[in-house]
Amino acid sequence: MILTIISLLVFKADPAKENSQYYLIFNLIYLVFVFGLWKLNKINPKPLSISVYLMGVVTILFTQPIFENDHYRYLWEGRAILSSENPYVHPPKSNTLDHIQYDARDKIGFPELTTVYPPVSLVWFGLGGVLSEFHRVGLVFLMVLNSVLVFFLLRKLESLTGNSWLIFLIFPFLQKEFIQSIHVDLFAFSWVLLFLLNKKMSFIKSAGLIFMSIFSKVIGVFFVYPLALKFFNSHKSKPLYWLTLIFLLLSFPLFYWALSVHGGVGGFEAFSGKWVWNPGFYSIMWRGLGLFDHQARQISISLFLVFVAILGIWSLRKYYLKGFVLTNRLFWTTTYLFFAGLIFFSPVYNAWYAIWFIIPAILLNLRFGVLYGFLSFTCYTSYWNGEILPWTEFLGHFFFIPSLIECWISTEEKA
């Protein structure tokens, strides 16, 4: 609720004129506050109160997302796809879409670019966009839907870990990025959570969940790997197993190729080839060493691929030593390392991306890993003081290296 009050104080019609210093200070104070309660053994061991949670959600519904304009595009593209228009071909400024009534079309960022969201995400956005031409109606509806996802996520974390102080620490992150700003990554990650937690689910149903994650957020393709490991023992002799894995791996590339034939990949190309936001290692190459953009990208991508190769060898060795059984710990450890590494080496780190590794970090009790995700808020320094942005980028990515050491020690102790 405190964060909501801050959002009311600092939000303005033009996101570029927002001042993020209050939000940054709040998060730092909140970190010290929660850490202090934990050290004093004052963290409430009871489950999250539904009434308190509902009170906070209702308060959020009266706010606008802070430091954001993505929600304008979400709802617009939802309206477009449910109006039988193709947002992969027609960007928001296209005259072809003038018949679609929408009150915030002029607020959409980069209106000359087509969408970068997979079809399942567009349908999710459409649930809000189809309700009304007034973006506020759809925004509130998606806030409610995301608040339900957040509540069940918190309850599941409580059941798996107890009321860890690390769960308390991510409250502002979940509130800001998913309830208030309705980012789609939580929705995409929820498919993966269902895949893991339903231990008796069949291979085909599990593959269906991974497919839904991929077509909600393409980085969900990573989970084809643990899907293959989980069912290897029981399905390795079945052709359907291999064909399904191949289909999942090729599904998005084939979709992308089909879009490219019709000129529908402009948004993807602009985002993947030019966008830079809150980078880690890339920033060292680019800002620190003064390399050209393409050089920094090549080095960052190359080192990430080396990192993935080492992770693959390590995880397969652990899998072999466990008798070809994918344990929960190996699943979450591999997931944390892959996505934390992806974020560290990527030129783009939007705060809400942290959901892909902060949940595994909590389940593994990786304190440095959770801090890495928590400090994603430092990217909003750009709304306050661009001159210190390189330093806050460094701070935001600092805990990746300690988390690797922590992860290694934890894994060896549990071996």
PESULBEL-V629940 format. One record per residue. N is the residue number from 1. PSI is psi as a letter, one per 40 degrees, with the letter a starting at -180 (NA if undefined). OMEGA is omega as a letter, one per 40 degrees, with the letter a starting at -180 (NA if undefined). D_FIRST is the distance of its C-alpha to the first C-alpha in Angstrom with 1 decimal. Layout:
# PESULBEL-V629940
n->{N & N}
psi->{PSI & PSI}
omega->{OMEGA & OMEGA}
d_first->{D_FIRST & D_FIRST}
This chain:
# PESULBEL-V629940
n->{1 & 2 & 3 & 4 & 5 & 6 & 7 & 8 & 9 & 10 & 11 & 12 & 13 & 14 & 15 & 16 & 17 & 18 & 19 & 20 & 21 & 22 & 23 & 24 & 25 & 26 & 27 & 28 & 29 & 30 & 31 & 32 & 33 & 34 & 35 & 36 & 37 & 38 & 39 & 40 & 41 & 42 & 43 & 44 & 45 & 46 & 47 & 48 & 49 & 50 & 51 & 52 & 53 & 54 & 55 & 56 & 57 & 58 & 59 & 60 & 61 & 62 & 63 & 64 & 65 & 66 & 67 & 68 & 69 & 70 & 71 & 72 & 73 & 74 & 75 & 76 & 77 & 78 & 79 & 80 & 81 & 82 & 83 & 84 & 85 & 86 & 87 & 88 & 89 & 90 & 91 & 92 & 93 & 94 & 95 & 96 & 97 & 98 & 99 & 100 & 101 & 102 & 103 & 104 & 105 & 106 & 107 & 108 & 109 & 110 & 111 & 112 & 113 & 114 & 115 & 116 & 117 & 118 & 119 & 120 & 121 & 122 & 123 & 124 & 125 & 126 & 127 & 128 & 129 & 130 & 131 & 132 & 133 & 134 & 135 & 136 & 137 & 138 & 139 & 140 & 141 & 142 & 143 & 144 & 145 & 146 & 147 & 148 & 149 & 150 & 151 & 152 & 153 & 154 & 155 & 156 & 157 & 158 & 159 & 160 & 161 & 162 & 163 & 164 & 165 & 166 & 167 & 168 & 169 & 170 & 171 & 172 & 173 & 174 & 175 & 176 & 177 & 178 & 179 & 180 & 181 & 182 & 183 & 184 & 185 & 186 & 187 & 188 & 189 & 190 & 191 & 192 & 193 & 194 & 195 & 196 & 197 & 198 & 199 & 200 & 201 & 202 & 203 & 204 & 205 & 206 & 207 & 208 & 209 & 210 & 211 & 212 & 213 & 214 & 215 & 216 & 217 & 218 & 219 & 220 & 221 & 222 & 223 & 224 & 225 & 226 & 227 & 228 & 229 & 230 & 231 & 232 & 233 & 234 & 235 & 236 & 237 & 238 & 239 & 240 & 241 & 242 & 243 & 244 & 245 & 246 & 247 & 248 & 249 & 250 & 251 & 252 & 253 & 254 & 255 & 256 & 257 & 258 & 259 & 260 & 261 & 262 & 263 & 264 & 265 & 266 & 267 & 268 & 269 & 270 & 271 & 272 & 273 & 274 & 275 & 276 & 277 & 278 & 279 & 280 & 281 & 282 & 283 & 284 & 285 & 286 & 287 & 288 & 289 & 290 & 291 & 292 & 293 & 294 & 295 & 296 & 297 & 298 & 299 & 300 & 301 & 302 & 303 & 304 & 305 & 306 & 307 & 308 & 309 & 310 & 311 & 312 & 313 & 314 & 315 & 316 & 317 & 318 & 319 & 320 & 321 & 322 & 323 & 324 & 325 & 326 & 327 & 328 & 329 & 330 & 331 & 332 & 333 & 334 & 335 & 336 & 337 & 338 & 339 & 340 & 341 & 342 & 343 & 344 & 345 & 346 & 347 & 348 & 349 & 350 & 351 & 352 & 353 & 354 & 355 & 356 & 357 & 358 & 359 & 360 & 361 & 362 & 363 & 364 & 365 & 366 & 367 & 368 & 369 & 370 & 371 & 372 & 373 & 374 & 375 & 376 & 377 & 378 & 379 & 380 & 381 & 382 & 383 & 384 & 385 & 386 & 387 & 388 & 389 & 390 & 391 & 392 & 393 & 394 & 395 & 396 & 397 & 398 & 399 & 400 & 401 & 402 & 403 & 404 & 405 & 406 & 407 & 408 & 409 & 410 & 411 & 412 & 413 & 414 & 415}
psi->{d & d & d & d & d & d & d & d & d & e & h & i & d & h & d & e & e & i & h & e & d & d & d & d & d & d & d & d & d & d & d & d & d & d & d & d & d & d & d & e & f & e & h & h & e & i & i & h & h & d & d & d & d & d & d & d & d & d & d & d & e & e & i & i & h & i & f & i & e & d & d & d & d & d & d & d & d & d & d & d & d & e & e & f & i & h & e & d & d & h & i & d & e & h & d & d & e & d & e & h & h & h & e & f & d & e & e & h & i & f & e & e & i & i & i & e & h & i & d & d & d & d & d & d & d & d & d & d & d & e & d & i & e & h & d & d & d & d & d & d & d & d & d & d & d & d & d & d & d & d & d & d & d & d & d & d & d & d & d & d & e & i & g & i & d & d & d & d & d & e & d & d & d & d & d & d & d & d & d & d & e & f & i & e & d & d & d & d & d & d & d & d & d & d & d & d & d & g & d & e & i & i & d & d & d & d & d & d & d & d & d & d & d & d & e & d & h & d & e & e & d & d & e & d & d & d & d & d & d & d & e & d & d & e & e & d & e & h & d & d & d & d & d & d & d & d & d & d & d & e & d & d & d & d & d & d & d & d & d & d & d & e & f & f & e & d & d & d & d & d & d & d & e & d & h & h & h & f & i & c & d & d & d & d & d & d & d & d & e & f & i & i & d & d & d & d & d & d & d & d & d & d & d & d & d & d & d & d & d & d & d & d & d & d & d & d & d & d & d & d & d & e & f & f & h & g & i & d & d & d & d & d & d & d & d & d & d & d & d & d & d & d & d & d & e & i & e & h & g & i & d & e & d & e & d & d & e & d & d & d & d & d & d & e & f & g & d & d & d & d & d & d & d & d & e & d & e & e & d & e & d & e & e & d & g & d & d & e & d & d & d & d & d & d & d & d & e & d & e & d & d & d & d & d & d & d & d & d & d & d & d & d & d & e & NA}
omega->{i & i & i & i & i & a & i & a & a & a & i & a & a & a & a & a & i & i & a & a & i & i & i & i & i & a & i & i & a & i & i & a & a & i & i & i & i & a & i & a & a & i & a & a & a & i & i & a & i & a & i & i & a & i & i & a & a & i & a & a & a & a & i & i & i & a & a & i & a & a & i & i & i & a & i & a & i & i & a & a & i & i & i & i & a & a & i & a & a & i & a & a & a & i & i & a & a & a & a & a & a & a & a & a & a & a & a & i & i & a & i & a & i & a & i & a & i & a & a & i & a & i & i & i & a & i & i & a & a & a & a & i & i & a & a & a & i & i & a & a & i & i & a & i & i & i & i & i & a & a & a & i & i & i & i & i & i & a & a & a & a & a & i & i & i & i & i & a & a & i & a & i & a & a & a & a & a & i & a & a & i & i & a & a & i & i & i & a & a & i & a & i & i & i & a & a & i & a & a & a & a & i & a & i & i & i & i & i & i & i & i & i & i & a & i & i & a & a & i & i & i & a & i & a & i & i & i & a & a & a & a & a & a & a & a & a & a & i & a & i & a & i & i & i & i & i & a & a & a & a & a & i & i & i & i & i & i & i & a & i & a & i & a & a & a & i & i & a & a & a & a & a & a & a & i & i & i & a & i & a & i & a & i & i & a & a & a & a & i & i & i & a & a & i & i & i & a & a & a & i & a & a & i & i & i & i & a & i & i & i & i & i & a & a & i & i & i & i & i & a & i & i & a & i & i & i & i & a & i & i & a & i & i & i & i & a & a & a & i & i & i & a & a & a & a & i & a & i & i & a & a & i & a & a & a & i & a & i & i & i & i & a & i & a & i & a & i & i & i & i & i & i & a & a & i & i & a & i & a & i & a & i & a & a & a & a & a & a & i & a & i & i & i & i & a & a & a & a & i & a & i & a & i & i & i & i & i & a & a & a & a & i & a & a & NA}
d_first->{0.0 & 3.8 & 5.3 & 4.9 & 6.4 & 8.7 & 9.8 & 10.8 & 12.7 & 14.5 & 15.3 & 18.9 & 21.3 & 23.1 & 21.2 & 24.0 & 23.0 & 19.4 & 19.0 & 17.3 & 17.9 & 14.5 & 12.9 & 15.8 & 15.6 & 11.9 & 13.1 & 16.2 & 14.7 & 12.4 & 15.7 & 17.7 & 15.3 & 15.4 & 19.1 & 19.8 & 18.5 & 20.5 & 23.6 & 23.4 & 23.1 & 19.9 & 18.1 & 17.7 & 20.4 & 19.4 & 18.2 & 14.6 & 14.2 & 14.4 & 13.1 & 9.8 & 9.6 & 10.7 & 8.4 & 5.4 & 8.3 & 9.6 & 7.0 & 7.6 & 11.2 & 11.5 & 11.0 & 13.8 & 14.0 & 14.2 & 17.5 & 18.8 & 21.6 & 22.5 & 21.0 & 23.7 & 26.3 & 24.9 & 25.1 & 28.4 & 30.0 & 29.0 & 30.7 & 33.6 & 34.4 & 34.2 & 36.5 & 39.0 & 38.6 & 38.5 & 35.7 & 37.5 & 40.4 & 39.0 & 36.3 & 34.0 & 36.5 & 39.4 & 41.4 & 42.0 & 38.5 & 38.8 & 39.1 & 35.5 & 33.4 & 30.0 & 28.3 & 26.7 & 29.7 & 30.2 & 26.8 & 27.6 & 28.1 & 31.7 & 33.0 & 36.4 & 35.4 & 35.5 & 32.8 & 32.2 & 30.5 & 32.5 & 33.4 & 31.0 & 28.0 & 29.5 & 29.8 & 26.2 & 25.3 & 27.9 & 26.2 & 23.8 & 26.4 & 29.0 & 27.1 & 27.5 & 28.8 & 25.6 & 23.1 & 20.1 & 21.3 & 21.7 & 18.5 & 16.5 & 19.0 & 18.6 & 14.8 & 15.6 & 18.4 & 16.5 & 13.7 & 16.8 & 18.2 & 15.3 & 15.3 & 19.0 & 18.9 & 16.8 & 19.2 & 22.1 & 21.1 & 20.8 & 24.2 & 25.8 & 24.6 & 23.2 & 19.9 & 20.4 & 18.3 & 18.6 & 16.6 & 13.7 & 14.3 & 13.9 & 10.3 & 9.2 & 12.6 & 12.4 & 9.2 & 10.7 & 14.3 & 14.7 & 12.2 & 11.6 & 15.0 & 16.9 & 19.2 & 22.1 & 22.5 & 20.5 & 22.7 & 25.8 & 24.9 & 24.5 & 28.2 & 29.1 & 27.1 & 29.0 & 32.2 & 31.8 & 30.6 & 33.3 & 36.2 & 38.8 & 38.1 & 41.2 & 41.8 & 41.8 & 38.5 & 36.9 & 38.5 & 37.0 & 33.5 & 34.2 & 35.7 & 32.6 & 30.5 & 33.1 & 33.1 & 29.3 & 29.3 & 32.7 & 31.9 & 31.7 & 35.5 & 35.2 & 34.7 & 38.3 & 39.3 & 37.7 & 38.7 & 42.3 & 42.2 & 40.8 & 43.6 & 46.3 & 48.3 & 48.5 & 48.8 & 50.5 & 53.8 & 52.4 & 52.8 & 49.8 & 47.6 & 48.8 & 48.8 & 45.2 & 44.1 & 46.1 & 44.7 & 41.1 & 41.9 & 43.8 & 41.6 & 39.4 & 42.3 & 44.4 & 41.6 & 41.4 & 45.1 & 45.3 & 42.8 & 44.8 & 47.9 & 46.3 & 44.7 & 41.2 & 40.0 & 39.5 & 35.7 & 36.1 & 38.8 & 36.9 & 33.8 & 35.7 & 38.4 & 36.8 & 33.0 & 31.8 & 28.2 & 26.9 & 30.0 & 31.0 & 34.7 & 35.5 & 34.2 & 36.6 & 39.4 & 38.6 & 37.2 & 38.8 & 42.2 & 42.5 & 43.5 & 43.6 & 40.9 & 43.1 & 44.3 & 40.8 & 39.9 & 43.1 & 42.7 & 39.0 & 39.9 & 43.0 & 41.3 & 38.6 & 41.5 & 43.1 & 39.9 & 39.7 & 43.4 & 43.0 & 40.0 & 42.1 & 45.0 & 43.0 & 41.1 & 44.4 & 46.1 & 43.4 & 43.7 & 47.5 & 47.3 & 45.1 & 47.9 & 46.4 & 43.3 & 39.8 & 37.8 & 34.0 & 34.0 & 36.2 & 34.2 & 30.9 & 32.7 & 34.5 & 31.4 & 29.4 & 32.5 & 33.2 & 29.8 & 29.0 & 32.5 & 32.1 & 29.1 & 30.9 & 34.0 & 32.6 & 32.6 & 29.3 & 26.0 & 23.0 & 19.8 & 19.3 & 22.9 & 21.7 & 20.9 & 24.7 & 25.1 & 21.9 & 22.3 & 25.9 & 25.1 & 22.9 & 25.7 & 28.2 & 26.3 & 26.9 & 24.7 & 26.0 & 25.5 & 21.8 & 21.5 & 23.5 & 20.9 & 17.9 & 19.7 & 19.9 & 17.3 & 20.4 & 21.8 & 19.7 & 21.8 & 24.1 & 22.0 & 22.6 & 25.9 & 28.2 & 30.7 & 28.6 & 27.5 & 30.3 & 29.2 & 25.6 & 27.2 & 29.2 & 26.2 & 24.3 & 27.4 & 28.7 & 27.7 & 29.6 & 32.9 & 31.8 & 30.2 & 33.7 & 35.3 & 32.7 & 33.2 & 36.9 & 37.0 & 34.8 & 37.0 & 40.2 & 39.2 & 38.4 & 41.6}
